[in-house]
Amino acid sequence: MRKSYSGEFKAKVVLEILKEEKTISQIASEYGIHPNQLLKWKKEAIRSL
């Protein structure tokens, strides 16, 4: 079953990625989300700016 995440949650995670205090792998591990998914969210967020 697919999980769905709110825009608010995605924004929170992407902001954490952009801070660059932790690696993508560390953040992915914390939230239980595949690193490739996080990279996709980051790419989408940057494209939206």
C-alpha positions as CSV (number, residue, x, y, z in Angstrom):
1,M,0.0,0.0,0.0
2,R,1.3,3.4,-0.9
3,K,1.7,6.1,1.7
4,S,0.7,9.6,1.0
5,Y,2.2,12.6,2.7
6,S,0.8,16.1,3.2
7,G,2.3,19.1,1.5
8,E,3.1,20.4,4.9
9,F,5.1,17.3,5.8
10,K,6.9,17.3,2.5
11,A,7.8,21.0,2.9
12,K,9.2,20.3,6.4
13,V,11.4,17.5,5.2
14,V,12.6,19.5,2.1
15,L,13.5,22.4,4.4
16,E,15.5,20.0,6.5
17,I,17.3,18.7,3.4
18,L,18.1,22.3,2.2
19,K,19.6,23.2,5.6
20,E,22.3,20.5,4.8
21,E,22.8,19.8,8.5
22,K,22.2,16.1,7.9
23,T,22.7,13.8,4.9
24,I,19.9,12.7,2.7
25,S,20.4,9.2,4.0
26,Q,20.2,10.3,7.6
27,I,16.9,12.2,7.0
28,A,15.5,9.3,5.0
29,S,16.3,6.9,7.9
30,E,14.7,9.2,10.4
31,Y,11.4,9.5,8.5
32,G,11.4,6.0,7.0
33,I,11.3,7.3,3.4
34,H,13.5,6.2,0.6
35,P,16.3,8.6,-0.2
36,N,15.2,8.7,-3.9
37,Q,11.8,10.0,-2.9
38,L,13.4,12.8,-0.8
39,L,15.5,13.8,-3.8
40,K,12.4,13.9,-5.9
41,W,10.6,16.1,-3.4
42,K,13.6,18.4,-3.2
43,K,13.7,18.7,-7.0
44,E,10.0,19.5,-7.2
45,A,10.3,22.1,-4.5
46,I,13.2,23.9,-6.2
47,R,11.4,23.8,-9.6
48,S,8.4,25.4,-7.9
49,L,10.3,28.4,-6.6
